[in-house]
Every structure is written in C-alpha cells, then in structure tokens.
Amino acid sequence: MDARRGTRAVLSDTLHVVAETGSTNADLIGLARAGAVEGTWLRAERQTAGRGRQGRAWASPGGNLYASTLVRLRPGDPPAATLALVAAVALHGTLHAHGLHDASLKWPNDVLVGSAKLAGILLERVADAVVIGIGVNVASQPDLPDRATTSLAMQGIAADPAVLLETLRDDMARWLRRWRGEGLPAIREAWLARAHPPGTALRAHDGNGAPLEGLFAGLAHDGALILRLADGTTHVMHAGDIHLLSPRE
C-alpha cells in the first residue's frame, strides 16, 4: 500500500500504519477504488490534511488516533448512512473498555464527554465502498472557536492509539455483523442507549435556512434525528449540524 506520504508498515493483510499522510480517508478511498477488501484499516500517526464533516479541517498532531476502515455494501444491507451509527456504538464500547465511562453519543457523528467533543466520525462513499474515518483526541485536543473539546488525557486516561485501534477493530467487526444480521433497529436501540437523554436541548442547522432549536426526541426508524420544537411539532433531519445547548442558552 502506498500512502501519500510516510513510510509503509504493514501489520497484517488488512491493517496498515503510516507515520504521516494527508488523510487516511483519502488514502483508503484510493485503495477502495483499487479493490481493497472490507475490513481494511489504515492508521496514521499524523495527518497533514485531516478533515471532518462538510470539509472542515481536523487538527491531527501526533499522539491521537486517526484511522479509517472500509465496508463493502452488499444487497440487503441497511442504508449506508447508518454506518455512522454502527461506528459510533463501536467506538463508544472501545472507549468504555479503556476506562472512559461517561461518554455519550451526539448525532450524527460525535462522541462527547459532557458537552465537549472527544471524537468524530466521517463517512465517504465511492461506488459500493463506504470509508469510515475515526478521529479520537487521545493525548491532546484542538482549540476550536465554536465548541468545547476534550481528550482522553484530559479525562485522566493514558491510552496508546495503536492499542485503542486493536480494540476498535474487534468492536467494529462485531457491530457490523449485528447491523447486517439484526438490521437497523438493533443498532438504533444501541445508539439511543449511549446518547444524551431525550429532552436534551439542541440547536440544529441543516444548511437550508435558519437554525432550529428544540429538544432531542430520539431517532426515526431510518436513523434520522427527531427534534421536538417549541410548538410541539417535530422536525426530522437526515443531515446537518447539531450543537448541545447549555441551560443558559
């Protein structure tokens, strides 16, 4: 495997580690086009062009976890977008196994401690392949102007990104089997059990107008977010940005 930058170090047929690259997602998209198999993982010790949802830059210094994996869609699979829920539940379990017991999930792709972002997930699709990028603030966290952030180190947890990934590979494989074998309802239930509670105040923006504020009212049958507005009606979002509101907001 040739990453854009860095030295190759292949640990198994499907796990690759590079010292530095632009983006693990971008590299794995290239591998997907070249025929990489499901379950392929790529981890970089640093990224120079990491990105989050909607093209946002993702700060990628050494010491954190930057990894991507590949799922090949099959006939009968649940909707591809719901792989974000699969990855979130798997990552939550990995973090719990490594000592973080107060994390929660925020739709569509974040892991939080309180209201601070600890980890993010990015899905990108090419043909029948879905590349799932996962970034976890292990040793440090970025200073962002619009949201609080945290890291495992800030939470008093010393972790090795390589060891985290070993756990995450197993957790992701297990939840992927459930996604295929039991369908989306099982994943939706697991995600809701790990999310912030119903009634949490949210600000939502889908890019099509002014932001909406309301209360978290769960997920629809297809994994979309349900927001209960002040007038009692509900608004269903299939994509967009969500921010938790503090009581004073």
C-alpha positions as CSV (number, residue, x, y, z in Angstrom):
1,M,0.0,0.0,0.0
2,D,1.3,3.4,-0.9
3,A,0.1,6.3,1.3
4,R,0.5,9.8,0.0
5,R,3.4,10.4,2.4
6,G,5.3,8.4,5.0
7,T,6.8,5.0,5.4
8,R,4.7,1.9,5.0
9,A,4.4,-0.5,7.9
10,V,2.0,-3.4,7.2
11,L,0.9,-5.3,10.4
12,S,-1.4,-7.7,8.7
13,D,-3.1,-8.1,5.4
14,T,-5.7,-5.6,6.3
15,L,-4.1,-3.3,8.9
16,H,-1.7,-0.6,7.7
17,V,0.1,2.1,9.7
18,V,2.0,5.1,8.3
19,A,3.9,7.7,10.1
20,E,2.3,10.6,8.2
21,T,-0.2,11.1,5.4
22,G,-2.6,13.7,4.2
23,S,-5.8,12.0,5.1
24,T,-6.4,8.3,6.0
25,N,-9.9,8.6,4.4
26,A,-8.5,9.9,1.1
27,D,-5.9,7.2,1.0
28,L,-8.4,4.5,1.8
29,I,-10.8,5.8,-0.9
30,G,-7.9,5.3,-3.3
31,L,-7.4,1.7,-2.0
32,A,-11.1,1.1,-2.3
33,R,-11.0,2.0,-6.0
34,A,-8.1,-0.4,-6.4
35,G,-10.1,-3.2,-4.9
36,A,-9.3,-3.2,-1.2
37,V,-11.3,-5.7,0.8
38,E,-13.8,-5.0,3.5
39,G,-12.1,-4.7,6.9
40,T,-9.1,-2.9,5.6
41,W,-7.8,-0.4,8.2
42,L,-5.3,2.5,7.8
43,R,-3.9,4.4,10.8
44,A,-1.7,7.4,10.5
45,E,0.4,8.7,13.4
46,R,-0.1,12.2,12.0
47,Q,-2.2,13.8,9.2
48,T,-1.4,16.9,7.3
49,A,-4.8,17.3,5.6
50,G,-7.2,15.7,8.0
51,R,-10.8,16.7,7.6
52,G,-14.2,16.4,9.3
53,R,-17.7,16.7,8.0
54,Q,-18.5,19.4,5.4
55,G,-14.9,19.8,4.6
56,R,-13.8,21.2,8.0
57,A,-10.1,20.8,8.8
58,W,-9.3,18.3,11.5
59,A,-6.2,19.1,13.6
60,S,-4.0,16.0,13.5
61,P,-0.9,16.2,15.8
62,G,0.9,13.1,16.9
63,G,-0.4,11.1,19.9
64,N,-4.0,10.9,18.8
65,L,-5.9,8.2,16.9
66,Y,-6.5,8.8,13.2
67,A,-7.8,5.7,11.4
68,S,-10.1,4.7,8.6
69,T,-11.8,1.4,7.6
70,L,-13.7,0.1,4.6
71,V,-17.1,-1.5,4.3
72,R,-18.3,-3.1,1.0
73,L,-22.0,-2.7,0.7
74,R,-24.0,-5.9,-0.1
75,P,-27.5,-6.5,-1.3
76,G,-29.9,-6.2,1.6
77,D,-27.7,-4.1,3.8
78,P,-29.3,-1.3,5.8
79,P,-28.8,2.2,4.4
80,A,-25.1,3.1,4.0
81,A,-25.5,6.3,6.0
82,T,-26.4,4.3,9.1
83,L,-22.9,3.0,9.3
84,A,-22.2,6.2,11.2
85,L,-24.4,4.8,14.0
86,V,-22.5,1.5,13.8
87,A,-19.1,3.2,14.1
88,A,-20.3,5.4,17.0
89,V,-21.6,2.5,19.0
90,A,-18.4,0.5,18.4
91,L,-16.2,3.5,19.3
92,H,-18.2,4.1,22.5
93,G,-17.6,0.5,23.5
94,T,-13.9,0.8,22.8
95,L,-13.6,3.9,24.9
96,H,-15.5,2.3,27.7
97,A,-13.2,-0.7,27.6
98,H,-10.2,1.6,28.0
99,G,-11.6,3.4,31.1
100,L,-13.9,6.2,29.8
101,H,-17.3,5.5,31.4
102,D,-19.1,8.9,31.0
103,A,-19.0,9.3,27.2
104,S,-22.2,10.0,25.2
105,L,-23.1,10.0,21.5
106,K,-24.3,13.0,19.6
107,W,-26.0,12.7,16.2
108,P,-24.7,12.3,13.6
109,N,-21.1,11.6,14.3
110,D,-19.6,12.8,17.6
111,V,-18.6,11.3,20.9
112,L,-18.8,13.7,23.8
113,V,-17.8,13.9,27.4
114,G,-20.3,16.3,28.9
115,S,-20.7,18.9,26.1
116,A,-17.1,18.6,25.0
117,K,-16.1,16.7,21.8
118,L,-13.8,13.8,22.2
119,A,-14.1,12.0,18.9
120,G,-15.6,12.3,15.4
121,I,-16.6,10.0,12.6
122,L,-16.6,10.8,8.8
123,L,-18.3,8.6,6.2
124,E,-17.4,8.9,2.5
125,R,-18.7,6.6,-0.3
126,V,-17.2,5.5,-3.6
127,A,-19.3,3.0,-5.6
128,D,-20.1,0.1,-3.3
129,A,-17.4,1.1,-0.7
130,V,-18.0,3.2,2.4
131,V,-14.9,4.6,4.0
132,I,-15.4,5.3,7.7
133,G,-12.9,7.7,9.2
134,I,-12.5,7.9,13.0
135,G,-10.5,10.5,15.0
136,V,-10.1,10.4,18.7
137,N,-8.4,13.0,20.9
138,V,-6.1,10.8,22.9
139,A,-3.1,12.9,24.0
140,S,-4.4,16.3,23.1
141,Q,-7.4,18.2,21.8
142,P,-7.8,21.1,19.4
143,D,-8.8,24.6,20.5
144,L,-12.0,25.3,18.5
145,P,-13.8,28.6,18.4
146,D,-17.3,27.1,18.3
147,R,-17.3,24.1,20.6
148,A,-15.6,22.7,23.7
149,T,-13.2,19.8,23.2
150,T,-11.5,17.3,25.4
151,S,-9.1,14.3,25.2
152,L,-8.6,11.0,27.0
153,A,-5.5,12.6,28.7
154,M,-7.6,15.5,29.9
155,Q,-10.0,12.9,31.4
156,G,-7.1,11.2,33.2
157,I,-6.8,8.2,30.9
158,A,-3.5,7.3,29.4
159,A,-4.0,5.3,26.2
160,D,-2.0,4.2,23.2
161,P,-3.6,4.9,19.8
162,A,-2.4,1.5,18.5
163,V,-3.9,-0.4,21.3
164,L,-7.2,1.6,21.0
165,L,-7.3,0.6,17.4
166,E,-6.9,-3.1,18.2
167,T,-10.0,-3.0,20.4
168,L,-11.9,-0.8,17.9
169,R,-11.2,-3.3,15.1
170,D,-12.9,-6.1,17.1
171,D,-15.8,-3.9,18.2
172,M,-16.4,-2.6,14.7
173,A,-16.5,-6.1,13.3
174,R,-18.9,-7.2,15.9
175,W,-21.4,-4.3,15.4
176,L,-21.1,-4.6,11.7
177,R,-22.2,-8.2,11.9
178,R,-25.2,-7.1,14.0
179,W,-26.0,-4.3,11.5
180,R,-26.2,-7.0,8.8
181,G,-27.7,-9.8,10.8
182,E,-30.2,-8.0,13.0
183,G,-30.9,-4.9,10.9
184,L,-31.0,-1.2,11.8
185,P,-33.5,-1.5,14.7
186,A,-30.8,-3.2,16.9
187,I,-28.2,-0.5,16.0
188,R,-30.7,2.3,16.6
189,E,-31.6,0.9,20.0
190,A,-27.9,0.6,21.0
191,W,-27.1,4.1,19.8
192,L,-30.0,5.6,21.8
193,A,-28.9,3.8,24.9
194,R,-25.5,5.6,24.6
195,A,-26.7,9.0,23.5
196,H,-27.5,12.1,25.5
197,P,-31.0,11.7,27.1
198,P,-34.3,12.6,25.4
199,G,-35.2,16.2,26.2
200,T,-31.7,17.5,25.7
201,A,-31.8,21.0,24.3
202,L,-30.3,21.2,20.8
203,R,-29.6,23.7,18.1
204,A,-29.9,22.2,14.6
205,H,-28.8,23.5,11.2
206,D,-29.4,21.6,8.0
207,G,-27.9,24.3,5.7
208,N,-31.3,25.1,4.2
209,G,-32.3,28.0,6.4
210,A,-32.0,29.5,9.9
211,P,-31.0,27.2,12.8
212,L,-33.8,25.5,14.7
213,E,-33.8,25.0,18.5
214,G,-35.7,22.2,20.1
215,L,-35.4,19.1,22.3
216,F,-33.9,15.7,21.3
217,A,-36.8,13.3,20.7
218,G,-34.9,10.3,19.5
219,L,-34.2,8.8,16.1
220,A,-36.6,7.9,13.4
221,H,-36.8,4.3,12.1
222,D,-34.2,5.2,9.4
223,G,-31.7,6.8,11.9
224,A,-32.7,10.4,11.2
225,L,-32.7,12.8,14.1
226,I,-36.1,13.9,15.6
227,L,-36.2,17.4,17.1
228,R,-39.2,18.5,19.1
229,L,-39.9,22.2,18.5
230,A,-41.4,24.7,21.0
231,D,-44.8,24.5,19.3
232,G,-45.0,20.7,19.9
233,T,-44.3,19.7,16.3
234,T,-41.3,17.6,15.2
235,H,-38.6,18.2,12.7
236,V,-36.8,15.3,11.2
237,M,-33.2,15.8,10.0
238,H,-31.3,13.4,7.8
239,A,-28.2,15.5,7.7
240,G,-26.9,18.7,9.3
241,D,-25.0,20.1,12.3
242,I,-26.2,19.7,15.9
243,H,-25.0,21.6,19.0
244,L,-25.9,20.9,22.6
245,L,-27.3,24.0,24.3
246,S,-26.4,24.8,27.9
247,P,-29.2,25.8,30.2
248,R,-28.3,29.5,29.9
249,E,-28.7,29.4,26.2
